[in-house]
Amino acid sequence: MGTPLIRTMKLPIPVLVDRDREVYRAYGLDKRFMIQQSATFIIDRGGVVRYSRAAFNPTASFALREVREVLAQLAAQKS
């Protein structure tokens, strides 16, 4: 599932596209003056949030280096 862009990326992890913003609200994200807060969450197989970063500037809600580090840690735990 997901958007065509997400499908073409062939990521080794599931990605949630929350069009109805149900999860968005459940995780306490907000909207201010017509600007929707965006976020990146990494949730392990047990449902534990291992990484979260939220911001009103969409480019600030994703830090590639941090995401890679968390994913590497999770992969190492699996081994």
Secondary structure, DSSP 4 states (H G I P E B T S, - for coil): ---HHHHHHT-SS-----TT-HHHHHTT--EETTEE-EEEEEE-TTS-EEEEEEESSGGGG--HHHHHHHHHHHHHHH-
